[in-house]
Amino acid sequence: HADLKSAQSAQPFFDQAIQKGTLAIKQHSMEIDGEEKNKLIADAYLTIGQAKFYKQDYASAINTFNYLLLKANNKEVAAEAVLWAAKCHQQLKNEQALVQHIYDLEENHILTKAQRSTLFAIKAENEINHQNYNGAKASVEGFVGLTKNRHHKVRAYYILGQLCLLLDENNGARNYFS
């Protein structure tokens, strides 16, 4: 209930982010010969897509990320768009599209440390959903090795402990829980 209420109370902020991003694009876009010259426009599209994601308007968010991917002339922005699209597909339970995006990220993009961390989190959730606990454990361990966020790290160690219990690795579980 608390998550739903907090999400509902945040809706106006997401709408405002979408409006401001759209206004920024309208007023500051400098598309010349099919190429965007204003580097901040990609950030505006990213913000719009993320706001749609958090509003749980996943299909519209995917459209925004796909458009950004088409227009992006920056490899880091392109990888970010694919990551967010993968997160949308995961929420929509579009298994085939999710696996395709994971493969695309692993094979065709050079990811930053933060992006690799996010990819490990996406893969771990997907592995858990398919009860592939060994694969999930490897992904969560990869996530722990890359994330700097202490809260996320603690949560990941807890998940590793739970995975070890599912795999009958009681000593490993004890270590992760401690």
GIWOBEL-V949605 format. One record per backbone hydrogen bond with DSSP energy under -1.0 kcal/mol. CO is the residue of the C=O (numbers start at 1). NH is the residue of the N-H. E is the energy in kcal/mol with one decimal. If there is no record, write none. Layout:
{{CO,NH,E} {CO,NH,E}}
This chain:
{{1,5,-2.6} {2,6,-2.6} {3,7,-2.3} {4,8,-2.5} {5,9,-2.4} {6,10,-1.1} {10,14,-1.7} {11,15,-2.7} {12,16,-2.2} {13,17,-2.2} {14,18,-2.3} {15,19,-2.5} {16,20,-2.8} {17,21,-2.4} {18,22,-2.5} {19,23,-2.4} {20,24,-2.5} {21,25,-2.0} {22,26,-2.5} {23,27,-2.6} {24,28,-2.2} {25,29,-1.7} {30,37,-2.2} {32,35,-1.6} {35,32,-2.8} {38,41,-1.4} {40,44,-1.7} {41,45,-2.3} {42,46,-2.5} {43,47,-2.6} {44,48,-2.4} {45,49,-2.7} {46,50,-2.6} {47,51,-2.5} {48,52,-2.2} {49,53,-2.2} {50,54,-2.6} {51,55,-1.5} {52,57,-2.8} {53,56,-1.6} {57,61,-2.1} {58,62,-2.7} {59,63,-1.9} {60,64,-2.0} {61,65,-2.7} {62,66,-2.8} {63,67,-2.3} {64,68,-2.4} {65,69,-2.3} {66,70,-2.0} {67,71,-2.1} {68,72,-2.3} {74,78,-2.2} {75,79,-2.3} {76,80,-2.1} {77,81,-2.4} {78,82,-2.1} {79,83,-2.4} {80,84,-2.4} {81,85,-2.2} {82,86,-2.4} {83,87,-2.1} {84,88,-2.0} {85,89,-2.6} {86,90,-2.3} {87,91,-1.9} {88,92,-2.2} {89,94,-2.6} {93,95,-1.5} {94,98,-2.5} {95,99,-2.6} {96,100,-2.1} {97,101,-2.4} {98,102,-2.5} {99,103,-2.5} {100,104,-2.5} {101,105,-2.7} {102,106,-2.3} {103,107,-2.6} {104,108,-2.7} {112,116,-2.6} {113,117,-2.2} {114,118,-2.2} {115,119,-2.4} {116,120,-2.4} {117,121,-1.9} {118,122,-2.4} {119,123,-2.8} {120,124,-2.6} {121,125,-2.3} {122,126,-2.1} {123,127,-2.7} {124,128,-2.6} {125,129,-2.3} {126,130,-1.1} {127,132,-2.8} {128,131,-1.8} {131,133,-1.2} {132,136,-2.2} {133,137,-2.4} {134,138,-2.1} {135,139,-2.1} {136,140,-2.9} {137,141,-2.4} {138,142,-2.0} {139,143,-2.3} {140,144,-2.7} {141,145,-1.9} {143,146,-1.1} {143,147,-2.6} {149,153,-2.2} {150,154,-2.5} {151,155,-2.1} {152,156,-2.4} {153,157,-2.4} {154,158,-1.9} {155,159,-2.3} {156,160,-2.6} {157,161,-2.2} {158,162,-2.2} {159,163,-2.7} {160,164,-2.5} {161,165,-1.9} {162,166,-2.0} {163,167,-1.6} {164,169,-3.4} {165,168,-1.4} {169,173,-2.4} {170,174,-2.5} {171,175,-2.2} {172,176,-2.4} {173,177,-2.8} {174,178,-1.9}}
